Amino acid sequence: MLNDTPTHTSIFICRFYKEKAVESTIFKNAMPGTGLSGFFAGGEIGPEALAMQSLDSEFRNKAAIQGFTAVYGVFFVPTFITPSGKLLNDAMKTRDLSF
């Protein structure tokens, strides 16, 4: 079982928009009241974003600097319970020990 509140959130942004706080505003609207930390990078190096190309496409093998990308990470800490009574007995009968 996960907590409803994230313990930490991160953002890694590659390049800047002309407008301020584009990515953080998107995050704030999606998860109001949640803190966000991260940094700006100069771009990411990797294959071009051509997901629809076939695996043997020559375009998938070329590395390039990607810009205007953002990666968000949202971290939760699991809440563990100590099973007892009927909950434990039912779990043992069904051999389902995921609480």
N, C-alpha and C positions, 0 to 999 in steps of 0.2 A: 504494500500500500504506500502511495506517495503522499507527502504533504501537499496541500493546495498552494502553498506559498513557496516560490523558488528561494533557495539560499543564496544564489549568486547568478548574475547574468553578465555576459560579455559580448562585445561586438568588435569585429575587425573589419575596417573599411579600407578599400583600395581606391584611392583617388578622391578628389573633392568635387562636389557639384558647385555650380555657381551660387545656388541657394544654400543657406545655412541650415544645419540640423535636419536634413532630409531623412536620413536613416534613423536617427534617434527619435524623431517625431513619429515615424511609422511604428517604432517599438513602443513609445509612450501611449499611442492610441490603442495598440493591441494589448498591452499589459500595464494599465494605469497604476501608478503607485509603486512600481517595481524599479529599484535602482539599476543602473547600467554603467558598466565600466568597459574600457577598451582603448583602442588607438587607431590612428590613421596610418596606412602603409602607402608605399609608392606604386602599388599594383601587385598583382600576383603573376607568377610565371607558371604556365602550364599549357596543356593542349587547348586549342580554341574550343569555345563552347559550341560544339556542333553535335549535340546529343542525337540528332536524328540521322546522322551519317552511319553507314554500315561499319562494322568493326574493322574491316580491311581497307577503309577509305584512307587515301593519302593525307587527307585533311586532318584526321585524328592524330597523326603522329607529329605534327608540327607544333613546337612550343612557341608561345607568344606571350607578351605582357597583356594581361587582362585588366581592364579598368572598370570603374563604376560597379564594383561588386561589394557585397557586404555579407558577412557570416555572423550569425547570432548564435550564442550558446546559452541555454537556460538549464540551470542545475537544481535538482531537487534532492533532498535527503529522505530515504525511506523511513517510514515509521513502523517499528516492529511491535508486535503485541505478543504477550506470553499466553499461549493457548491453555485453556483449562476447561474442565467440565464437559458439557455437551459438545462444544466446538472441537475439542481434542478427540473425544470418542468418535464423533462423526468422521473426522479426518482420518483416524486410524482405520475405520471400517472401509472407507473408499480409497485409502492409500493416497489421498490428495493432501499433501502436507504444505501446500502454499497458502499462507494465511494473509 
